[in-house]
Structure formats: structure tokens, C-alpha cells
Amino acid sequence: MNKFSERAREALETAQGVVRRGPGSQLGTEHLLLGVLSLPGGVIDEILNLMGIDKGA
């Protein structure tokens, strides 16, 4: 994991946590998406804000 940026590692750790808390055991794209969406202040937040989408809703 040394080749990943700090934010990528954070997203991956969040995704792994989601898998651990759920009924499954495989890390999928849906878990990675949740990990990326959980990062505050990123480009995803900017895009969603421009589209008028509230992540917290």
C-alpha cells in the first residue's frame, strides 16, 4: 500500500471497515465507492455540490 496516496489509503481503510461490518467478506467496487465518498473536501464533494446533491441526505 506504499504506492497509494494518503487519501487513497483512507478510502481503502474505510472500504475495508464497511466489509468487516457487513455480512459479506469480499471487498467490491461498492465498498470502494463508499470509501471515496466518505472523504471530506475532495473532488467528489465538489462535483456533487455542483450537481446540487447533498451527500448527507
Protein Blocks (a to p, Z undefined) as FASTA:
>chain_A
ZZpcfklmmmmmmmmmmmmmmmblbdcfklmmmmmmmpghiaklmmmmmnopafkZZ
